[in-house]
């Protein structure tokens, strides 16, 4: 087991070195990188995989099928006692004889032994940049990329620092400002999780929305899903405000490159002239104009 640490201020021929990691899905790449400026960090460490039943979860110790591991703020846990789980751990990093728990999650299928790699990217000034193919990108101060039985990326607030005396990395993820941009559309949430086997990026809310227009568009949504394969951006329980018009919908498909969104599920759009309802509505992102495509009804003022 070994660790690799790149603490930047690295430059050559007046070009700043940008450490990065790639996840490949079909013909597209998801690339995460740090700026290379002072204070940024790129760190990788390896672990082993273990499979068993989660028996105990404590503030400092976790037990799986009789084996005990120590945990800290950087250990990522999903699951509950009784679940069959996959454990990624670093046997070379110990506390009171217990190996360090890096990751624990419910096991899908039988599981197979192998190597686990965790990459931590931290950039407090410019933010870690994550590019989703050619059409979308996101930024947050802290990113964790995992390669094991699955490939995942987490983007959030928080911090990471290398503890020289202990010879290990301290990771403290926390909700923070995570910005996702696609074309002219901008969404701001708290944490983002990307699963490479599905090609899905989930931005957890509350999500705030912005887009320039005449008038500018602002709004909020309960959550956001970006689908890498199609390049589509979906919003849950969305409210859009543009000038004097407010539009609500259960679901929205934003197609920024076409300048429109398609709204579904109890859509209501209201301005000073009245209220329009529909089950499927075409929304023009630049102006806020709406066209009801299915089941139109409304209330209008004289």
C-alpha positions in Angstrom: 0.0 0.0 0.0 1.2 3.4 -0.7 0.1 7.0 -0.9 0.7 9.6 -3.5 0.6 13.3 -2.6 0.8 16.2 -5.0 0.8 19.5 -3.2 0.7 22.2 -5.8 2.6 25.0 -6.7 4.0 23.2 -9.7 4.9 25.1 -12.8 6.9 24.5 -16.0 7.4 27.0 -18.8 5.0 29.4 -17.1 2.2 26.7 -17.3 0.6 25.5 -14.0 0.4 21.7 -13.7 -3.2 20.6 -13.3 -3.4 17.1 -11.7 -6.4 15.3 -12.9 -8.3 11.9 -13.0 -10.5 10.5 -15.7 -13.5 8.2 -15.6 -14.5 6.8 -19.0 -18.0 5.9 -20.0 -18.7 4.8 -23.6 -17.4 7.6 -25.8 -17.4 10.3 -23.1 -15.0 11.2 -20.3 -15.6 12.7 -16.9 -12.5 14.6 -15.8 -11.8 16.0 -12.4 -8.9 18.4 -11.9 -7.4 20.9 -9.4 -5.9 24.2 -10.4 -2.3 23.5 -9.2 -2.3 26.8 -7.3 -1.0 27.1 -3.8 -3.2 25.3 -1.3 -4.6 22.8 -3.8 -4.1 19.1 -3.2 -4.3 15.8 -5.1 -3.9 12.6 -3.1 -4.4 9.0 -3.9 -4.3 5.9 -1.6 -5.1 2.2 -2.1 -7.1 -0.2 -0.1 -8.4 -3.7 0.0 -12.0 -5.0 -0.3 -13.8 -7.1 2.3 -17.4 -8.4 2.2 -19.6 -9.3 5.1 -22.6 -8.4 7.3 -22.6 -4.9 9.0 -23.0 -5.6 12.7 -22.1 -2.4 14.5 -21.7 1.3 13.6 -20.2 3.4 16.3 -18.8 7.0 16.2 -15.2 5.6 16.0 -15.5 1.9 15.2 -17.4 -0.2 12.7 -17.7 -4.0 12.8 -18.4 -6.2 9.8 -18.7 -10.0 10.2 -16.5 -9.9 13.3 -13.8 -7.7 11.9 -13.4 -4.2 13.3 -12.3 -1.0 11.6 -11.7 2.5 12.8 -13.4 5.4 11.1 -13.1 9.2 10.9 -14.8 12.1 9.1 -13.4 11.0 5.8 -14.8 7.5 6.0 -17.9 7.2 3.8 -20.7 5.0 5.1 -23.9 3.8 3.5 -26.1 1.0 4.9 -27.5 -0.2 8.2 -26.8 -3.1 10.6 -27.9 -6.3 9.0 -27.0 -5.3 5.5 -24.5 -7.3 3.5 -21.8 -4.7 2.7 -18.6 -4.1 0.8 -15.8 -2.6 2.9 -12.8 -0.8 1.4 -10.0 -0.4 4.0 -6.4 0.5 4.4 -4.6 -2.2 6.4 -1.4 -0.1 6.6 -3.1 2.8 8.4 -4.1 1.6 11.9 -5.3 3.0 15.2 -5.1 0.8 18.3 -4.5 -2.1 16.0 -7.6 -1.5 13.8 -7.3 -0.8 10.0 -8.8 2.3 8.6 -12.2 2.2 7.0 -12.3 4.2 3.8 -15.7 3.2 2.3 -18.6 1.0 3.3 -21.7 0.5 1.2 -24.5 -2.1 0.6 -23.2 -5.0 -1.6 -24.8 -5.6 -5.0 -24.4 -9.3 -6.0 -21.7 -11.5 -4.5 -18.9 -9.1 -4.7 -15.3 -10.0 -5.7 -12.0 -9.3 -4.2 -9.8 -6.6 -5.7 -8.1 -3.3 -5.2 -9.7 -0.1 -4.2 -8.4 3.4 -5.1 -9.5 6.6 -3.5 -8.4 9.9 -5.0 -9.0 13.2 -3.1 -8.9 16.5 -4.8 -9.1 19.8 -2.9 -8.9 23.3 -4.3 -10.1 26.0 -1.8 -9.5 28.9 -4.2 -10.7 28.0 -7.6 -12.7 24.8 -6.7 -12.2 21.3 -8.1 -13.3 21.4 -11.8 -15.3 18.3 -13.0 -16.1 18.2 -16.7 -18.9 15.9 -17.9 -18.1 15.2 -21.5 -18.2 18.4 -23.6 -21.5 19.9 -22.4 -21.5 20.3 -18.7 -19.1 21.1 -15.8 -19.3 21.4 -12.0 -17.2 23.0 -9.3 -16.8 22.4 -5.6 -14.0 22.8 -3.1 -13.6 19.0 -2.4 -13.9 15.9 -4.6 -13.5 12.3 -3.9 -13.1 9.8 -6.7 -13.5 6.1 -6.0 -12.4 3.1 -8.1 -13.3 -0.3 -6.9 -16.2 -2.6 -7.8 -17.8 0.7 -9.0 -16.5 4.1 -10.1 -18.0 7.1 -8.3 -17.3 10.8 -7.8 -18.4 13.0 -5.0 -18.2 16.8 -5.1 -19.0 18.9 -2.0 -17.8 21.6 0.4 -15.3 20.7 3.1 -11.6 20.5 3.3 -8.6 18.1 3.1 -5.1 18.3 4.5 -2.1 16.1 4.8 -1.0 15.4 8.5 2.7 15.2 8.3 3.2 13.8 11.8 0.7 11.0 11.3 1.6 10.4 7.6 -2.0 10.4 6.5 -4.6 12.5 4.8 -7.5 14.1 6.8 -10.7 14.5 4.8 -13.6 16.4 6.1 -16.5 16.6 3.5 -19.4 18.9 4.3 -22.3 20.5 2.4 -21.2 23.5 0.6 -21.7 25.4 -2.7 -21.5 23.1 -5.7 -22.1 24.8 -9.1 -23.2 22.9 -12.2 -23.2 24.7 -15.6 -24.6 23.5 -18.9 -24.6 26.1 -21.6 -26.1 29.3 -20.2 -28.0 27.4 -17.4 -26.5 27.5 -13.9 -27.5 25.4 -10.9 -26.2 25.7 -7.4 -26.6 22.9 -4.8 -24.8 21.4 -1.8 -23.4 18.0 -2.9 -23.1 16.1 -6.1 -22.7 12.4 -6.6 -21.8 10.9 -10.0 -22.2 7.1 -10.7 -20.2 6.1 -13.7 -21.9 2.7 -14.3 -25.2 4.6 -14.8 -23.8 7.9 -16.2 -25.9 9.9 -13.7 -24.9 12.9 -11.7 -27.2 13.9 -8.8 -27.0 17.4 -7.4 -28.7 17.5 -4.0 -30.9 20.5 -3.1 -32.2 22.8 -2.4 -31.0 23.7 -5.9 -31.0 27.3 -7.0 -31.3 28.1 -10.8 -30.1 30.9 -12.9 -30.0 31.7 -16.6 -29.7 35.0 -18.5 -32.7 36.1 -20.5 -35.1 38.9 -21.2 -36.0 39.0 -18.4 -33.4 36.8 -16.5 -34.6 33.4 -15.2 -34.3 32.5 -11.5 -35.8 29.6 -9.6 -35.3 26.6 -7.4 -35.7 22.8 -7.4 -35.7 20.0 -4.9 -33.0 18.2 -6.8 -31.2 17.9 -10.2 -30.1 14.9 -12.3 -27.7 15.2 -15.2 -27.6 12.3 -17.7 -24.2 12.1 -19.3 -25.2 9.8 -22.2 -28.0 12.1 -23.5 -26.6 15.4 -22.2 -30.0 16.0 -20.6 -30.6 17.9 -17.3 -33.7 17.0 -15.2 -35.2 19.0 -12.3 -37.5 17.7 -9.6 -40.3 19.9 -8.1 -39.2 23.0 -9.8 -40.3 26.7 -9.6 -39.2 29.1 -12.3 -39.5 32.9 -12.0 -39.1 35.2 -15.0 -40.3 38.8 -14.8 -43.9 38.7 -13.6 -44.4 35.0 -14.5 -44.0 32.2 -12.0 -44.2 28.6 -13.2 -44.3 25.4 -11.1 -43.9 21.8 -12.2 -43.3 18.3 -10.8 -40.6 17.6 -13.3 -38.6 19.6 -15.9 -36.3 18.5 -18.8 -34.0 21.4 -19.6 -32.5 21.4 -23.1 -30.3 24.5 -22.9 -28.8 24.1 -26.3 -32.3 24.4 -27.8 -33.3 27.2 -25.4 -36.3 25.4 -24.0 -37.5 23.2 -21.1 -40.3 20.7 -21.1 -42.4 20.7 -17.9 -44.4 17.8 -16.7 -46.8 16.9 -13.8 -49.4 19.5 -12.7 -47.8 22.4 -14.4 -49.0 25.9 -13.3 -47.8 29.1 -14.9 -49.1 32.5 -13.6 -48.6 36.2 -14.5 -50.7 39.3 -14.2 -52.9 38.2 -17.0 -54.0 34.9 -15.4 -53.2 31.3 -14.6 -52.5 28.5 -17.2 -52.4 24.8 -16.3 -51.3 21.7 -18.2 -49.8 18.3 -17.9 -47.0 19.0 -20.5 -45.7 22.5 -21.2 -43.0 23.9 -23.4 -41.1 26.7 -21.7 -38.9 29.2 -23.5 -35.9 29.8 -21.4 -35.0 33.2 -22.7 -38.4 34.8 -22.3 -40.5 32.6 -20.0 -43.2 32.1 -22.6 -45.2 28.9 -22.2 -47.1 26.7 -24.7 -49.3 24.0 -23.2 -48.9 20.7 -25.2 -51.3 18.5 -23.2 -54.5 19.1 -21.2 -54.7 22.8 -21.2 -56.9 24.8 -18.7 -56.7 28.2 -17.2 -58.1 31.2 -15.4 -57.8 34.7 -17.1 -58.5 38.2 -16.0 -60.4 40.7 -18.1 
